[in-house]
Amino acid sequence: MAVNKPTGDNARKGAVKKRSQTKTTLGGASAFTKRDKASGEFMGVKKPAKGKKAAKKFKGVRLEKKATKKKKAKKS
C-alpha cells in the first residue's frame, strides 16, 4: 500500500496498486489520465499548467504500455 509519510518530504513510499495511467491529448496538449485496473473506470486527469504543452505524471502510478501497430506486409 502506498503511504505519504513522513509528511513534508514530498515523496511517496511504495507504488499505487490497482491503478494505471496513460498519456492522452487534451485540447492539443498532452495530459495523463488515471484509470482503475479492476473496473477500467477513468478516475482523474492531470492537465498541463497554464502556458505549458505537457502535464506531469501522477506520482507512484504505473504507466500503461502503448499499443503497437503491426505493419502490413506489402504484396509484390
Secondary structure, DSSP 8 states (H G I E B T S, - for coil): --B--STTS---BS-EEEEEEEEEEETTEEEEEEEETTT--EEEEE---TT-SB----TTEEE-------------
